[in-house]
């Protein structure tokens, strides 16, 4: 019911302006780094990247956390002081 209300609202009153040529070109420049990941892998990888930890960017979950340093950085970011 809520989803139908919101869909009807956006159909009746769309507040977004159409994209111009320059903005459409920006979409072509974006990398498609979600190929081959399961939903859980993608969600976890995007969550890690959204934390904004300096020097941490995971493009492949299994290769990115293989040595454990990324996981330790994430743990220390989520709860400071837990990693010595």
OpenMM code with the backbone's topology and positions (N, CA, C; nanometers):
from openmm import Vec3, app, unit

residues = "UNK UNK UNK UNK UNK UNK UNK UNK UNK UNK UNK UNK UNK UNK UNK UNK UNK UNK UNK UNK UNK UNK UNK UNK UNK UNK UNK UNK UNK UNK UNK UNK UNK UNK UNK UNK UNK UNK UNK UNK UNK UNK UNK UNK UNK UNK UNK UNK UNK UNK UNK UNK UNK UNK UNK UNK UNK UNK UNK UNK UNK UNK UNK UNK UNK UNK UNK UNK UNK UNK UNK UNK UNK UNK UNK UNK UNK UNK UNK UNK UNK UNK UNK UNK".split()
positions = [
    Vec3(0.0829, -0.1191, 0.0000),
    Vec3(0.0000, 0.0000, 0.0000),
    Vec3(0.0870, 0.1249, 0.0000),
    Vec3(0.1897, 0.1281, 0.0853),
    Vec3(0.2789, 0.2439, 0.0878),
    Vec3(0.3547, 0.2586, -0.0434),
    Vec3(0.3974, 0.1456, -0.0997),
    Vec3(0.4712, 0.1497, -0.2254),
    Vec3(0.3832, 0.2042, -0.3372),
    Vec3(0.2573, 0.1636, -0.3398),
    Vec3(0.1652, 0.2141, -0.4420),
    Vec3(0.1418, 0.3640, -0.4243),
    Vec3(0.1336, 0.4098, -0.3015),
    Vec3(0.1150, 0.5521, -0.2763),
    Vec3(0.2354, 0.6322, -0.3252),
    Vec3(0.3545, 0.5858, -0.2929),
    Vec3(0.4759, 0.6566, -0.3332),
    Vec3(0.4909, 0.6536, -0.4851),
    Vec3(0.4613, 0.5392, -0.5474),
    Vec3(0.4694, 0.5310, -0.6934),
    Vec3(0.3716, 0.6274, -0.7580),
    Vec3(0.2509, 0.6342, -0.7062),
    Vec3(0.1519, 0.7285, -0.7587),
    Vec3(0.1946, 0.8724, -0.7383),
    Vec3(0.2554, 0.9000, -0.6250),
    Vec3(0.3030, 1.0350, -0.5957),
    Vec3(0.4115, 1.0778, -0.6946),
    Vec3(0.5079, 0.9895, -0.7207),
    Vec3(0.6146, 1.0232, -0.8141),
    Vec3(0.5640, 1.0328, -0.9573),
    Vec3(0.4637, 0.9534, -0.9916),
    Vec3(0.4072, 0.9639, -1.1261),
    Vec3(0.3295, 1.0932, -1.1437),
    Vec3(0.2629, 1.1379, -1.0390),
    Vec3(0.1812, 1.2590, -1.0477),
    Vec3(0.2650, 1.3854, -1.0353),
    Vec3(0.3685, 1.3828, -0.9531),
    Vec3(0.4488, 1.5034, -0.9254),
    Vec3(0.5979, 1.4734, -0.9330),
    Vec3(0.6494, 1.4422, -1.0500),
    Vec3(0.7935, 1.4168, -1.0558),
    Vec3(0.8704, 1.5470, -1.0380),
    Vec3(0.9584, 1.5489, -0.9408),
    Vec3(1.0310, 1.6717, -0.9094),
    Vec3(1.1682, 1.6763, -0.9752),
    Vec3(1.2068, 1.5700, -1.0431),
    Vec3(1.3383, 1.5672, -1.1058),
    Vec3(1.3301, 1.6184, -1.2485),
    Vec3(1.4269, 1.7003, -1.2838),
    Vec3(1.4331, 1.7501, -1.4202),
    Vec3(1.5047, 1.6475, -1.5069),
    Vec3(1.4705, 1.6400, -1.6345),
    Vec3(1.5406, 1.5455, -1.7230),
    Vec3(1.6894, 1.5803, -1.7311),
    Vec3(1.7724, 1.4785, -1.7502),
    Vec3(1.9170, 1.4975, -1.7597),
    Vec3(1.9527, 1.5597, -1.8937),
    Vec3(2.0549, 1.6452, -1.8930),
    Vec3(2.1021, 1.7010, -2.0189),
    Vec3(2.2136, 1.6117, -2.0749),
    Vec3(2.2672, 1.6493, -2.1899),
    Vec3(2.3680, 1.5668, -2.2580),
    Vec3(2.4931, 1.5449, -2.1721),
    Vec3(2.5371, 1.6491, -2.1048),
    Vec3(2.6586, 1.6389, -2.0233),
    Vec3(2.6398, 1.5413, -1.9076),
    Vec3(2.5240, 1.5455, -1.8437),
    Vec3(2.4964, 1.4541, -1.7324),
    Vec3(2.4823, 1.3112, -1.7814),
    Vec3(2.4265, 1.2913, -1.9000),
    Vec3(2.4152, 1.1566, -1.9553),
    Vec3(2.5520, 1.0983, -1.9878),
    Vec3(2.6462, 1.1820, -2.0304),
    Vec3(2.7814, 1.1350, -2.0601),
    Vec3(2.8519, 1.0872, -1.9337),
    Vec3(2.8199, 1.1465, -1.8190),
    Vec3(2.8811, 1.1044, -1.6933),
    Vec3(2.8454, 0.9607, -1.6589),
    Vec3(2.7252, 0.9168, -1.6949),
    Vec3(2.6853, 0.7788, -1.6694),
    Vec3(2.7688, 0.6806, -1.7513),
    Vec3(2.8080, 0.7213, -1.8727),
    Vec3(2.8902, 0.6342, -1.9561),
    Vec3(3.0300, 0.6161, -1.8987),
    Vec3(3.0769, 0.7141, -1.8203),
    Vec3(3.2116, 0.7078, -1.7632),
    Vec3(3.2186, 0.6226, -1.6368),
    Vec3(3.1046, 0.5896, -1.5772),
    Vec3(3.1039, 0.5104, -1.4540),
    Vec3(3.1462, 0.3670, -1.4824),
    Vec3(3.2250, 0.3135, -1.3911),
    Vec3(3.2659, 0.1741, -1.4040),
    Vec3(3.1525, 0.0831, -1.3579),
    Vec3(3.1393, -0.0297, -1.4254),
    Vec3(3.0413, -0.1292, -1.3832),
    Vec3(3.1157, -0.2336, -1.3014),
    Vec3(3.1257, -0.2094, -1.1698),
    Vec3(3.2040, -0.2987, -1.0844),
    Vec3(3.1170, -0.3989, -1.0100),
    Vec3(2.9963, -0.4194, -1.0560),
    Vec3(2.9062, -0.5124, -0.9889),
    Vec3(2.8885, -0.6428, -1.0652),
    Vec3(2.9677, -0.6652, -1.1659),
    Vec3(2.9524, -0.7836, -1.2488),
    Vec3(3.0000, -0.9068, -1.1728),
    Vec3(2.9173, -1.0084, -1.1648),
    Vec3(2.9560, -1.1363, -1.1083),
    Vec3(2.9423, -1.1509, -0.9587),
    Vec3(2.9044, -1.0477, -0.8871),
    Vec3(2.8908, -1.0569, -0.7420),
    Vec3(2.7513, -1.1047, -0.7041),
    Vec3(2.7435, -1.1777, -0.5940),
    Vec3(2.6116, -1.2095, -0.5393),
    Vec3(2.5595, -1.0856, -0.4675),
    Vec3(2.4350, -1.0875, -0.4329),
    Vec3(2.3746, -0.9727, -0.3660),
    Vec3(2.4434, -0.9436, -0.2333),
    Vec3(2.4768, -1.0475, -0.1581),
    Vec3(2.5407, -1.0292, -0.0282),
    Vec3(2.6821, -0.9747, -0.0432),
    Vec3(2.7570, -1.0285, -0.1409),
    Vec3(2.8926, -0.9789, -0.1647),
    Vec3(2.8891, -0.8311, -0.2013),
    Vec3(2.7991, -0.7958, -0.2911),
    Vec3(2.7880, -0.6574, -0.3357),
    Vec3(2.7503, -0.5652, -0.2201),
    Vec3(2.6522, -0.6067, -0.1396),
    Vec3(2.6080, -0.5233, -0.0271),
    Vec3(2.7208, -0.5021, 0.0726),
    Vec3(2.7947, -0.6069, 0.1048),
    Vec3(2.9035, -0.5956, 0.2006),
    Vec3(3.0167, -0.5096, 0.1452),
    Vec3(3.0498, -0.5295, 0.0174),
    Vec3(3.1554, -0.4515, -0.0469),
    Vec3(3.1184, -0.3035, -0.0536),
    Vec3(2.9953, -0.2738, -0.0913),
    Vec3(2.9512, -0.1346, -0.0969),
    Vec3(2.9454, -0.0721, 0.0422),
    Vec3(2.9088, -0.1501, 0.1422),
    Vec3(2.9065, -0.0983, 0.2793),
    Vec3(3.0478, -0.0619, 0.3250),
    Vec3(3.1434, -0.1502, 0.2974),
    Vec3(3.2821, -0.1216, 0.3353),
    Vec3(3.3297, 0.0062, 0.2663),
    Vec3(3.3016, 0.0190, 0.1371),
    Vec3(3.3460, 0.1367, 0.0624),
    Vec3(3.2749, 0.2630, 0.1081),
    Vec3(3.1528, 0.2517, 0.1590),
    Vec3(3.0782, 0.3702, 0.2015),
    Vec3(3.1257, 0.4249, 0.3358),
    Vec3(3.2061, 0.3488, 0.4083),
    Vec3(3.2545, 0.3948, 0.5378),
    Vec3(3.3536, 0.5100, 0.5253),
    Vec3(3.4150, 0.5240, 0.4105),
    Vec3(3.5078, 0.6348, 0.3885),
    Vec3(3.6389, 0.6215, 0.4633),
    Vec3(3.6874, 0.4998, 0.4773),
    Vec3(3.8140, 0.4765, 0.5460),
    Vec3(3.9281, 0.5066, 0.4492),
    Vec3(4.0248, 0.5888, 0.4943),
    Vec3(4.1378, 0.6255, 0.4092),
    Vec3(4.2173, 0.5022, 0.3689),
    Vec3(4.2454, 0.4897, 0.2405),
    Vec3(4.3261, 0.3797, 0.1900),
    Vec3(4.2525, 0.2488, 0.1749),
    Vec3(4.1202, 0.2482, 0.1948),
    Vec3(4.0435, 0.1244, 0.1828),
    Vec3(3.9413, 0.1397, 0.0710),
    Vec3(3.9563, 0.0587, -0.0329),
    Vec3(3.8565, 0.0470, -0.1388),
    Vec3(3.8564, -0.0981, -0.1820),
    Vec3(3.7413, -0.1633, -0.1750),
    Vec3(3.7300, -0.3043, -0.2084),
    Vec3(3.6535, -0.3161, -0.3401),
    Vec3(3.7217, -0.3680, -0.4439),
    Vec3(3.6522, -0.3894, -0.5702),
    Vec3(3.6173, -0.5367, -0.5905),
    Vec3(3.6862, -0.6248, -0.5223),
    Vec3(3.6526, -0.7671, -0.5219),
    Vec3(3.6573, -0.8116, -0.3766),
    Vec3(3.5446, -0.8579, -0.3252),
    Vec3(3.5351, -0.8861, -0.1822),
    Vec3(3.6388, -0.9881, -0.1368),
    Vec3(3.6503, -1.0991, -0.2076),
    Vec3(3.7390, -1.2054, -0.1601),
    Vec3(3.8867, -1.1670, -0.1712),
    Vec3(3.9245, -1.1011, -0.2785),
    Vec3(4.0639, -1.0578, -0.2914),
    Vec3(4.0940, -0.9406, -0.1987),
    Vec3(3.9959, -0.8537, -0.1774),
    Vec3(4.0175, -0.7343, -0.0970),
    Vec3(4.0339, -0.7605, 0.0511),
    Vec3(3.9718, -0.8656, 0.1016),
    Vec3(3.9796, -0.8933, 0.2453),
    Vec3(4.0602, -1.0186, 0.2760),
    Vec3(4.1320, -1.0677, 0.1777),
    Vec3(4.2055, -1.1937, 0.1929),
    Vec3(4.3069, -1.1905, 0.3069),
    Vec3(4.3822, -1.0798, 0.3200),
    Vec3(4.4864, -1.0757, 0.4232),
    Vec3(4.4340, -1.0276, 0.5591),
    Vec3(4.3107, -0.9788, 0.5656),
    Vec3(4.2516, -0.9408, 0.6928),
    Vec3(4.2731, -0.7967, 0.7341),
    Vec3(4.3615, -0.7244, 0.6650),
    Vec3(4.3897, -0.5865, 0.7038),
    Vec3(4.2689, -0.4953, 0.6823),
    Vec3(4.1955, -0.5189, 0.5742),
    Vec3(4.0757, -0.4389, 0.5485),
    Vec3(3.9713, -0.4647, 0.6569),
    Vec3(3.9543, -0.5906, 0.6939),
    Vec3(3.8575, -0.6227, 0.7992),
    Vec3(3.8966, -0.5590, 0.9320),
    Vec3(4.0258, -0.5581, 0.9636),
    Vec3(4.0705, -0.4930, 1.0858),
    Vec3(4.0464, -0.3424, 1.0801),
    Vec3(4.0680, -0.2829, 0.9634),
    Vec3(4.0416, -0.1397, 0.9475),
    Vec3(3.8932, -0.1092, 0.9652),
    Vec3(3.8081, -0.1940, 0.9101),
    Vec3(3.6636, -0.1755, 0.9232),
    Vec3(3.6211, -0.1909, 1.0686),
    Vec3(3.6733, -0.2928, 1.1355),
    Vec3(3.6379, -0.3135, 1.2760),
    Vec3(3.6805, -0.1943, 1.3608),
    Vec3(3.8003, -0.1413, 1.3361),
    Vec3(3.8489, -0.0278, 1.4137),
    Vec3(3.7705, 0.0994, 1.3810),
    Vec3(3.7203, 0.1088, 1.2590),
    Vec3(3.6395, 0.2257, 1.2219),
    Vec3(3.5012, 0.2192, 1.2865),
    Vec3(3.4431, 0.1004, 1.2887),
    Vec3(3.3091, 0.0837, 1.3464),
    Vec3(3.3126, 0.0992, 1.4973),
    Vec3(3.4134, 0.0395, 1.5608),
    Vec3(3.4284, 0.0519, 1.7069),
    Vec3(3.5735, 0.0887, 1.7363),
    Vec3(3.6020, 0.2178, 1.7455),
    Vec3(3.7401, 0.2621, 1.7657),
    Vec3(3.8030, 0.2029, 1.8922),
    Vec3(3.9273, 0.1600, 1.8767),
    Vec3(4.0010, 0.1044, 1.9890),
    Vec3(3.9921, -0.0453, 2.0019),
    Vec3(3.9098, -0.1106, 1.9196),
    Vec3(3.8955, -0.2557, 1.9316),
    Vec3(4.0170, -0.3270, 1.8708),
    Vec3(4.0884, -0.2608, 1.7811),
    Vec3(4.2085, -0.3189, 1.7200),
    Vec3(4.3286, -0.2409, 1.7708),
    Vec3(4.4266, -0.3134, 1.8220),
    Vec3(4.5463, -0.2487, 1.8737),
    Vec3(4.6490, -0.2298, 1.7655),
] * unit.nanometer
topology = app.Topology()
chain = topology.addChain("A")
for resn in residues:
    res = topology.addResidue(resn, chain)
    for name in ("N", "CA", "C"):
        topology.addAtom(name, app.Element.getBySymbol(name[0]), res)
